[in-house]
C-alpha cells in the first residue's frame, strides 16, 4: 500500500506512474491529500484542547484547595465542554484515517521505473533468456495426451470426490509432483534461499498485507467460523512474515523459498492450449 509520505512528496508523479498501469489515480490521490489535511487539522486542534484541559485540571485543584468551590465548578463546566469537543475531533480524525486507508487499499503500488507501458503480452520486453529451449519432434504428445496415456492425472476422479478443478495425480504423476517439489526447493536452497514451511491458511490482516483483500476475497476460500483464508500462493504467508517490519538496506536482499498447496476459487480454464491444467482450484 502506498504511504502518505510518498504521495505528499510528489502527488503528480504518483498519478503519472499509476497511469502506466492504466489506473486513473487523480481523484483518489487528491481525496487522500484532502483527508490528510482534515486529519492533521483535527490533530492540531485536539492537541491544543488536551493541553488546555491539563491547565484547567490544575486550576480546578488549586481552586478547590483554596475553598473557591463556585469558581472551581465554573472551570469544571468549561472542562466538560472542551472534553465533548475533543470527542468530536477524535471522531473526525478516526473517520479521516479510515477513509484514507480504504482509498489506499484500492490504489495499486507504483510500477518500477523501468517497467514499459502495455496492455497485452506483445508489449512485453524480454530482458533476459537462459537455458536450452528443447526442440520437440513432430510427433510429440501434448500434456493432456501424456497424462491419459500413462494414467498420470485423473480429472474425473477429482470431480467425484471434490469437484471440478481438483485433479487426482496418480502413480508416476504423483511421484513427479513430489520429485519436482523437492528438486526446486533444493535448487533454491543451494542458491542461498532460506526454506520456509508456512501455514496453508492466513488471517485477514495477511490478506490485506499482500493485496488479496479487500477486492479479491471472492477468489479465495474462506473458513467462516475462524475467519481464515486458504492461501492462493505460498507468497502470501511468506511475504507476511515481514509485514509491518522495517529493514535496513544492509539487511537486503532477504531470500525465502517455500512449497505449499494453493487454493483459488476463480473460474478454471479449459481452452485448447491448457486443457484443464491452468487455474485449478488446488495446485
ABEGO torsion letter per residue (X at the ends): XBBAAAAAABAAAAAAAAAAAGBBAAAAAAAAAAAAAAAAAAAAAAAAAAAAAAAAAAAAAAAAAAGBAAAAAAAAAAAAAAAAAAAAAAAAAAAAAAAAAAAAAABBBBBBAABBBBABAAABBBABBBEBBBBBBAABBBAAAAAAAAGABBAAAAAAAAEBGBBBBBEAAAAAAAAAAAAAAAAAAAAGBBBBBBBABBBAAAAAAAGAOAAAAAABBBBAAAGBBBBABAAAAAAAAABGBBBBAAAOBBBBBBBBBBBBABBBBABAAAGGABGBABX
